[in-house]
């Protein structure tokens, strides 16, 4: 059994004879002396072997990625390599054994690889040999251990919940699993253990947690996967402030242990409406300034027709000020930004450059009062550039929020070594779905409304706010949760507000509503995205880097070629038949 890792060997071991195992990272023959970089899970150590050694012939046959065993003596290295932890020492080989050979790999196993991601995903077991990627997976394990230790110490009980559940509405699309025994019926893979953890509170466990695997059949992006892992927590006899207190203490513990970063508590709180108003996002990145600024009133008497129309239609005019960068933006660059904001449904992008005189797309139509007010209200200085979007509130805020992030990234305004965290609170209970032409749950139908808004659930959905909270780290939603509805009458009212008939509510959630009849404590909880949290702590912007065997953006696994076809016999056992066009495609 292997007992020694490369990176545990130091100059304190000089003179000792050790037995090592690993992979050949690289072999170099320099004037007869062969140098071998031996790689194991922990890192690299250099081996040396001279022509007079009985194992020299074996060493000369080594190729990259051969698996070997060596016995050798630790000695001081003539030339120190400061780039590796074992750079002061090397191993003088006495015995060498080739355990297994390797064919040529489809890409070189090194951190600064230029191999295509699809190739690396197809050969993920080779990609994971790269130290930078391996370190991220190991860090994930350490984060998980830290979280478990914290929650165990705080009195939470680790309880597993089923993976085969029933499909429920009002969320993302479910992954469905057909039942062989109950033909025509389906399980659903859980989007989260939401209902089950609430039932655990009804059961009297009071403090529950789980490192839970969750599934959502939705469009993917760099920070999203179809199957993901969340730290799932629920508590009884709490309000939202109690839950946020637990979250921030947990986050502070993880950052202290993993990054040696002291997080000042309590974290900043910002209401949802204020986040949208000032940053155009419910997950604002506060590592840089540049808030969205309200300038509608400046144009109350404007002669600019499109702005006049916006005001007449009760729209808004907002601006971003990019300090001391006007000289970096040509008309061509501004046209690119205009195309960018149009993807967020903005109708256009006006701009003003502050040079010796003002210039820009609307300057010639500004009067002296408007110019003077813009300068003073926006605190404009030479070489500033102002970007202006007008129109419907939500579109203006969302498009400027996206532009704010892009400008900060393009101008290297973000300090990646800095961590800015806050809670977003007071989310809307409902959001209007243009596709469904109705109000749907902003989070889920078990989120408790603010006490003062319960009476509005059926009469004023647009102005109902929830006991809900998200934790945001550097512009990413790292997790969130809410206080749950524990009152039967309020839960029934919520289902009615969402358009469920009594029969539909009973069909979908009858077991939960039945449970609520038996003495349900007030309760609430949260879920942290373990994948996303690890992504932030390992300073990568791709969530696939922190998952051992991730899916592509099309939700496929290039390694195992999943999803794939199944046999006719398997389909028959499940009582399923594919449509003819699908069969032909396969």
CORMOBEL-V61610 format. One record per residue. RES is the residue in three letters. PSI is psi in radians with two decimals (999 if undefined). D_CENTER is the distance of its C-alpha to the mean C-alpha in whole Angstrom. Layout:
res | psi | d_center
RES | PSI | D_CENTER
RES | PSI | D_CENTER
This chain:
res | psi | d_center
UNK | 2.39 | 38
UNK | 2.28 | 36
UNK | -0.18 | 36
UNK | 2.31 | 35
UNK | 2.56 | 32
UNK | -0.85 | 33
UNK | -0.03 | 31
UNK | -0.12 | 33
UNK | 2.23 | 36
UNK | -3.10 | 37
UNK | -0.26 | 41
UNK | -0.31 | 42
UNK | 0.04 | 42
UNK | 2.30 | 45
UNK | -0.24 | 47
UNK | 2.58 | 46
UNK | 2.18 | 46
UNK | 2.76 | 42
UNK | 2.09 | 41
UNK | 2.67 | 38
UNK | 2.65 | 36
UNK | -2.83 | 33
UNK | 2.57 | 33
UNK | 1.95 | 35
UNK | -0.73 | 32
UNK | 2.56 | 35
UNK | 2.38 | 39
UNK | 2.28 | 41
UNK | 1.87 | 45
UNK | 1.64 | 47
UNK | 0.65 | 50
UNK | -0.60 | 51
UNK | 2.21 | 48
UNK | 2.25 | 45
UNK | 2.32 | 42
UNK | 2.24 | 39
UNK | 1.96 | 35
UNK | 2.21 | 34
UNK | 2.30 | 31
UNK | -2.95 | 29
UNK | -0.57 | 26
UNK | -0.46 | 26
UNK | -2.75 | 28
UNK | 2.48 | 31
UNK | 2.52 | 34
UNK | 2.36 | 37
UNK | 2.57 | 40
UNK | 2.55 | 44
UNK | 2.36 | 47
UNK | 2.81 | 50
UNK | -0.52 | 53
UNK | -0.17 | 55
UNK | 2.43 | 52
UNK | -0.38 | 53
UNK | 0.14 | 50
UNK | -0.69 | 50
UNK | -0.68 | 50
UNK | -0.76 | 47
UNK | -0.64 | 45
UNK | -0.32 | 46
UNK | -0.09 | 45
UNK | 2.50 | 41
UNK | 2.89 | 39
UNK | 2.39 | 35
UNK | 0.13 | 33
UNK | 2.52 | 36
UNK | 2.19 | 36
UNK | 2.81 | 38
UNK | 2.35 | 40
UNK | 2.58 | 42
UNK | 2.22 | 44
UNK | 3.02 | 45
UNK | 2.37 | 46
UNK | 2.27 | 43
UNK | 2.83 | 45
UNK | 2.42 | 44
UNK | 2.38 | 43
UNK | -0.76 | 45
UNK | 2.01 | 42
UNK | 2.41 | 39
UNK | 1.81 | 36
UNK | -0.12 | 34
UNK | -0.18 | 31
UNK | 2.70 | 30
UNK | -0.53 | 31
UNK | 0.44 | 34
UNK | -0.18 | 35
UNK | -0.18 | 39
UNK | 2.96 | 40
UNK | 2.97 | 40
UNK | 2.11 | 42
UNK | 1.92 | 45
UNK | 2.36 | 45
UNK | -0.71 | 48
UNK | 2.52 | 47
UNK | 2.31 | 45
UNK | 2.28 | 44
UNK | 1.98 | 42
UNK | -0.70 | 40
UNK | 2.62 | 39
UNK | 3.04 | 38
UNK | 2.45 | 36
UNK | 3.00 | 36
UNK | 2.29 | 35
UNK | 2.64 | 31
UNK | -0.25 | 30
UNK | 2.76 | 28
UNK | 2.38 | 29
UNK | 1.61 | 27
UNK | 2.74 | 26
UNK | -0.74 | 23
UNK | 0.88 | 23
UNK | 2.59 | 24
UNK | 0.25 | 24
UNK | 2.53 | 24
UNK | 2.55 | 22
UNK | -0.65 | 19
UNK | -0.66 | 21
UNK | -0.77 | 23
UNK | -0.59 | 21
UNK | -0.61 | 19
UNK | -0.67 | 23
UNK | 0.93 | 24
UNK | -0.59 | 21
UNK | -0.46 | 23
UNK | -0.71 | 24
UNK | -0.66 | 21
UNK | -0.18 | 20
UNK | -0.33 | 24
UNK | 2.31 | 22
UNK | -0.67 | 22
UNK | -0.68 | 19
UNK | -0.72 | 17
UNK | -0.71 | 19
UNK | -0.63 | 18
UNK | -0.71 | 14
UNK | -0.68 | 15
UNK | -0.69 | 18
UNK | -0.70 | 16
UNK | -0.76 | 13
UNK | -0.68 | 17
UNK | -0.67 | 18
UNK | -0.76 | 15
UNK | -0.76 | 16
UNK | -0.73 | 19
UNK | -0.76 | 19
UNK | -0.81 | 17
UNK | -0.79 | 20
UNK | -0.76 | 23
UNK | -0.88 | 22
UNK | -0.64 | 22
UNK | -0.76 | 25
UNK | -0.56 | 26
UNK | 0.05 | 26
UNK | 0.26 | 27
UNK | 2.60 | 25
UNK | 2.21 | 26
UNK | 1.98 | 24
UNK | 2.23 | 24
UNK | 2.51 | 23
UNK | 2.80 | 23
UNK | 2.65 | 24
UNK | -0.53 | 22
UNK | 1.87 | 25
UNK | -2.92 | 25
UNK | 2.65 | 26
UNK | 2.38 | 25
UNK | 2.60 | 24
UNK | -3.04 | 24
UNK | 0.45 | 22
UNK | -2.76 | 18
UNK | 3.05 | 17
UNK | 2.37 | 19
UNK | 2.63 | 20
UNK | 2.19 | 20
UNK | 2.53 | 24
UNK | 1.98 | 26
UNK | 2.54 | 30
UNK | 2.23 | 33
UNK | -0.69 | 36
UNK | -0.71 | 38
UNK | 1.33 | 37
UNK | 2.42 | 37
UNK | -0.13 | 36
UNK | 2.75 | 33
UNK | 2.52 | 30
UNK | 2.88 | 27
UNK | 2.47 | 23
UNK | 2.45 | 20
UNK | 2.29 | 19
UNK | -0.48 | 16
UNK | 2.86 | 16
UNK | 0.56 | 19
UNK | -1.04 | 20
UNK | -0.67 | 23
UNK | -0.65 | 24
UNK | -0.50 | 23
UNK | -0.68 | 25
UNK | -0.53 | 28
UNK | -0.52 | 27
UNK | -0.68 | 28
UNK | -0.56 | 31
UNK | -0.22 | 32
UNK | 0.33 | 32
UNK | -0.42 | 30
UNK | -0.74 | 29
UNK | 1.96 | 26
UNK | 2.57 | 23
UNK | 2.83 | 20
UNK | 2.42 | 19
UNK | 1.67 | 16
UNK | 2.39 | 16
UNK | 2.27 | 15
UNK | 2.78 | 14
UNK | 2.32 | 15
UNK | 2.21 | 14
UNK | 1.42 | 16
UNK | 2.90 | 15
UNK | 2.50 | 14
UNK | 2.88 | 11
UNK | -3.02 | 10
UNK | -0.51 | 8
UNK | 0.51 | 4
UNK | 2.47 | 6
UNK | 2.70 | 9
UNK | -0.54 | 12
UNK | 2.32 | 12
UNK | 2.95 | 10
UNK | 2.30 | 11
UNK | 2.59 | 11
UNK | 1.88 | 13
UNK | 2.20 | 15
UNK | 2.46 | 18
UNK | 2.50 | 21
UNK | 2.60 | 24
UNK | 2.75 | 28
UNK | 0.83 | 30
UNK | 2.80 | 27
UNK | -3.12 | 26
UNK | -0.51 | 23
UNK | -0.59 | 24
UNK | -0.76 | 25
UNK | -0.76 | 21
UNK | -0.59 | 19
UNK | -0.72 | 22
UNK | -0.78 | 20
UNK | -0.88 | 17
UNK | -0.56 | 18
UNK | -0.68 | 20
UNK | -0.82 | 17
UNK | -0.75 | 15
UNK | -0.68 | 18
UNK | -0.79 | 19
UNK | -0.78 | 16
UNK | -0.58 | 16
UNK | -0.77 | 20
UNK | -0.65 | 20
UNK | -0.57 | 18
UNK | -0.03 | 18
UNK | 0.66 | 21
UNK | 2.21 | 20
UNK | 2.08 | 22
UNK | 2.13 | 20
UNK | 2.19 | 22
UNK | 2.65 | 23
UNK | 2.73 | 23
UNK | 2.73 | 20
UNK | 2.48 | 21
UNK | 2.39 | 21
UNK | 2.25 | 20
UNK | 2.59 | 22
UNK | -0.83 | 20
UNK | -0.63 | 23
UNK | -0.63 | 23
UNK | -0.78 | 19
UNK | -0.75 | 20
UNK | -0.79 | 24
UNK | -0.39 | 23
UNK | -0.08 | 19
UNK | 0.35 | 19
UNK | 2.59 | 16
UNK | 0.17 | 15
UNK | 1.13 | 12
UNK | 2.44 | 14
UNK | 1.99 | 14
UNK | 0.28 | 17
UNK | -0.15 | 17
UNK | 2.80 | 20
UNK | -2.37 | 23
UNK | 1.04 | 24
UNK | 2.80 | 23
UNK | 2.34 | 25
UNK | 2.40 | 28
UNK | 2.10 | 31
UNK | 0.29 | 34
UNK | -0.80 | 35
UNK | -0.41 | 38
UNK | -0.48 | 39
UNK | 0.40 | 40
UNK | -0.54 | 42
UNK | 0.55 | 45
UNK | 2.68 | 44
UNK | 0.00 | 46
UNK | 2.01 | 42
UNK | -0.79 | 43
UNK | -0.54 | 39
UNK | -0.65 | 38
UNK | -0.73 | 41
UNK | -0.71 | 40
UNK | -0.79 | 37
UNK | -0.70 | 38
UNK | -0.58 | 41
UNK | 0.29 | 38
UNK | 0.51 | 36
UNK | -3.00 | 33
UNK | 2.78 | 32
UNK | 2.09 | 32
UNK | 2.81 | 29
UNK | 2.69 | 29
UNK | 2.41 | 27
UNK | 2.05 | 29
UNK | 1.96 | 27
UNK | 2.35 | 30
UNK | 0.65 | 32
UNK | 0.14 | 31
UNK | -0.63 | 33
UNK | -0.21 | 35
UNK | -0.10 | 32
UNK | 1.82 | 31
UNK | 3.01 | 34
UNK | -0.64 | 35
UNK | -0.75 | 33
UNK | -0.67 | 30
UNK | -0.61 | 30
UNK | -0.65 | 31
UNK | -0.71 | 27
UNK | -0.61 | 26
UNK | -0.78 | 28
UNK | -0.64 | 27
UNK | -0.86 | 23
UNK | -0.40 | 23
UNK | -0.43 | 25
UNK | -0.27 | 22
UNK | 0.33 | 21
UNK | 0.17 | 25
UNK | 2.51 | 27
UNK | -0.33 | 30
UNK | 3.12 | 30
UNK | 1.93 | 30
UNK | 2.75 | 33
UNK | 2.72 | 33
UNK | 2.22 | 35
UNK | 2.36 | 36
UNK | 1.80 | 38
UNK | -2.59 | 40
UNK | -0.61 | 44
UNK | 2.92 | 44
UNK | 2.51 | 41
UNK | 2.83 | 40
UNK | -3.13 | 38
UNK | -0.41 | 38
UNK | 0.06 | 39
UNK | -0.70 | 41
UNK | -0.32 | 45
UNK | 0.09 | 45
UNK | 2.46 | 44
UNK | 3.01 | 47
UNK | -0.67 | 47
UNK | -0.74 | 46
UNK | -0.73 | 43
UNK | -0.79 | 42
UNK | -0.75 | 43
UNK | -0.71 | 41
UNK | -0.79 | 38
UNK | -0.77 | 39
UNK | -0.78 | 39
UNK | -0.65 | 37
UNK | 0.00 | 34
UNK | 0.89 | 36
UNK | 2.44 | 36
UNK | 2.93 | 37
UNK | 2.40 | 38
UNK | 0.19 | 36
UNK | 2.69 | 33
UNK | 2.35 | 32
UNK | 2.28 | 31
UNK | 2.28 | 29
UNK | 2.30 | 30
UNK | 2.44 | 29
UNK | 2.74 | 31
UNK | -2.62 | 31
UNK | 2.47 | 29
UNK | -0.99 | 27
UNK | -0.69 | 24
UNK | -0.75 | 24
UNK | -0.84 | 25
UNK | -0.81 | 23
UNK | -0.76 | 20
UNK | -0.69 | 21
UNK | -0.58 | 22
UNK | -0.75 | 19
UNK | -0.70 | 17
UNK | -0.68 | 20
UNK | -0.82 | 20
UNK | -0.72 | 16
UNK | -0.76 | 18
UNK | -0.71 | 21
UNK | -0.73 | 19
UNK | -0.79 | 18
UNK | -0.51 | 21
UNK | 0.31 | 23
UNK | 0.80 | 21
UNK | -0.07 | 21
UNK | 2.19 | 18
UNK | 1.84 | 18
UNK | -0.17 | 15
UNK | -0.02 | 17
UNK | 2.56 | 17
UNK | 2.11 | 15
UNK | 2.10 | 15
UNK | 2.61 | 14
UNK | 2.84 | 16
UNK | 2.34 | 16
UNK | 2.21 | 16
UNK | 3.07 | 19
UNK | 0.87 | 22
UNK | 2.71 | 20
UNK | 2.56 | 22
UNK | -0.69 | 23
UNK | 2.72 | 24
UNK | 2.56 | 23
UNK | 2.23 | 25
UNK | 1.99 | 24
UNK | -0.61 | 26
UNK | -0.75 | 26
UNK | -0.15 | 28
UNK | 0.74 | 30
UNK | 2.94 | 29
UNK | 2.37 | 27
UNK | 2.93 | 24
UNK | 2.27 | 22
UNK | -0.70 | 19
UNK | -1.39 | 17
UNK | 2.88 | 20
UNK | 0.09 | 24
UNK | 0.09 | 24
UNK | 2.24 | 23
UNK | 2.32 | 25
UNK | 2.80 | 27
UNK | 2.51 | 28
UNK | -0.71 | 32
UNK | -0.16 | 33
UNK | 0.00 | 32
UNK | -0.71 | 33
UNK | -0.21 | 36
UNK | -0.11 | 34
UNK | -0.63 | 32
UNK | -0.26 | 35
UNK | -0.37 | 36
UNK | 1.09 | 33
UNK | -0.57 | 30
UNK | -0.32 | 29
UNK | 0.51 | 29
UNK | 2.30 | 28
UNK | 2.65 | 25
UNK | 2.76 | 23
UNK | 1.12 | 23
UNK | 2.72 | 19
UNK | 2.45 | 17
UNK | 2.54 | 13
UNK | 2.25 | 12
UNK | 2.27 | 10
UNK | 2.02 | 10
UNK | 0.73 | 11
UNK | 0.09 | 10
UNK | 2.41 | 6
UNK | 1.87 | 7
UNK | -0.30 | 6
UNK | 3.08 | 9
UNK | 3.12 | 12
UNK | -2.83 | 16
UNK | 2.88 | 19
UNK | 2.44 | 23
UNK | 2.77 | 24
UNK | 2.14 | 28
UNK | -0.06 | 30
UNK | 2.23 | 33
UNK | -0.75 | 35
UNK | -0.71 | 36
UNK | -0.69 | 33
UNK | -0.70 | 31
UNK | -0.71 | 34
UNK | -0.67 | 34
UNK | -0.79 | 30
UNK | -0.70 | 30
UNK | -0.73 | 33
UNK | -0.54 | 31
UNK | 0.01 | 29
UNK | 0.17 | 32
UNK | 2.35 | 32
UNK | 2.91 | 36
UNK | -0.67 | 37
UNK | -0.74 | 38
UNK | -0.72 | 34
UNK | -0.71 | 32
UNK | -0.70 | 35
UNK | -0.77 | 34
UNK | -0.66 | 30
UNK | 0.36 | 30
UNK | -0.68 | 33
UNK | -0.58 | 33
UNK | -0.78 | 30
UNK | -0.61 | 33
UNK | -0.75 | 36
UNK | -0.61 | 34
UNK | -0.19 | 34
UNK | -0.17 | 38
UNK | 0.78 | 38
UNK | 1.32 | 37
UNK | 2.19 | 33
UNK | 2.71 | 32
UNK | 2.40 | 30
UNK | 2.83 | 26
UNK | 3.01 | 23
UNK | -2.87 | 19
UNK | 2.89 | 16
UNK | 2.31 | 13
UNK | 2.36 | 10
UNK | 1.86 | 7
UNK | -0.68 | 8
UNK | -0.82 | 6
UNK | -0.66 | 3
UNK | -0.73 | 7
UNK | -0.67 | 8
UNK | -0.76 | 7
UNK | -0.72 | 8
UNK | -0.40 | 11
UNK | 0.07 | 12
UNK | 0.78 | 11
UNK | 2.73 | 10
UNK | 0.21 | 8
UNK | 2.02 | 8
UNK | -0.40 | 6
UNK | -0.40 | 10
UNK | -0.36 | 11
UNK | 0.21 | 10
UNK | 2.27 | 12
UNK | -0.83 | 15
UNK | 1.41 | 16
UNK | 2.95 | 13
UNK | 2.83 | 15
UNK | -3.13 | 15
UNK | -0.32 | 14
UNK | 0.30 | 17
UNK | 0.52 | 16
UNK | 2.72 | 19
UNK | 1.92 | 19
UNK | -0.41 | 22
UNK | -0.91 | 23
UNK | -0.06 | 24
UNK | 0.64 | 25
UNK | 2.53 | 23
UNK | 2.80 | 24
UNK | 3.04 | 27
UNK | 2.72 | 31
UNK | 2.89 | 32
UNK | 2.77 | 36
UNK | -0.63 | 39
UNK | -0.74 | 40
UNK | -0.72 | 36
UNK | -0.72 | 36
UNK | -0.71 | 39
UNK | -0.53 | 39
UNK | -0.09 | 36
UNK | 0.54 | 38
UNK | 2.66 | 36
UNK | 2.27 | 37
UNK | 2.56 | 35
UNK | 2.59 | 36
UNK | -0.71 | 39
UNK | -0.60 | 37
UNK | -0.69 | 34
UNK | -0.70 | 36
UNK | -0.63 | 38
UNK | -0.64 | 34
UNK | 999 | 34
